[in-house]
Amino acid sequence: MKALAYFGTRDIRFTYLIDPKIEDERDAIVRVTACAICGSDLHIYHGHGFSQDTGFCVGHEAVGGVVEAGRGVRQLKPGQRVMVSAAVGCGQCPACLAGVVNRCVTGSGSCYGLSAKLQGSQAEYLRVPAADFNARAIPEGLSDEQALMLTDAQATAWFGARNGDIGPGSTVAVVGLGPIGLMGVESAFVMGASRVFAIDRVPERRALAASLGATVLDADDPKTLAAQLAEATQGCMADCVLEAVGHEATISLALRLAGRRATVSVIGVAQDKMVNFPMWRAFNMGLTLRIGTCSVPEEWPALVPLVQSGRLHPERFISHRLSLSEGARAYELFDKREDGALKMVLKPGK
């Protein structure tokens, strides 16, 4: 099959890889009709990945059609349109059955496309382990592109907003306006936020946040940003800060923007192994800090009806629709934030 594979720093190639096969009776093989590049894929692209492997297929966001199912698969049949959770689990332990993949007691919790252990989804075909749990038939009323956003990006944004304790009347600040940050802006309003302040260095992304109803703060200096928020909130600052970048500087900024007894929710995939934490300020302000990765299946019960009813529109953040063969160019555009690159969708066979 043709796929995108990682061969080193900024070296993503459209190449031939071995076709996936059924390895366990609970596996299914999915023909990918659309996949997407996630911001965390850029960590691999930059050479700061999650393993030392090379030559493996990248990506963890995909939708497609089942072409083969193992004899142990009960819920899915060939021909069904499915969305594939970015994070996978055993599908049998109590944690997985509750939808919490990242607490899988068997140690089977993983993510596609981080190493050769579980090949990625930016390919023509994808092997889905424990398919009855790790893939779902696309619900009626959802387009393929909406379902694709539910495989990770929108689920992560919603998870981050939930972790931020957003409720009716909340004042929210979002640091980082990539696709997940922008989905976080929309999610905050759906959860009842009265005001959302949006922060990013890219003017086009700030403009998109403003179109969603957010108030844009556009200074580069953290002190100035904090002063702007203080002025806009009469010194109260934010009840919730959603950090969607994952760098020490942006986490530090998020903590600075939080008001008394506020919650800071960090969902950016952090590459800094250590962060200088302002313990005294956090203690004095009574801050709550939550950080971690999303368990995608846990978020689907809430998200599917919100997208079906038009409350959330994750597909609006797709900026490019390209052929899988243009994957290397898509990574370069996304990395450099050129040509309005935001959410890059790739389609095999286009």
Disulfide bonds with the S-S distance in Angstrom:
none
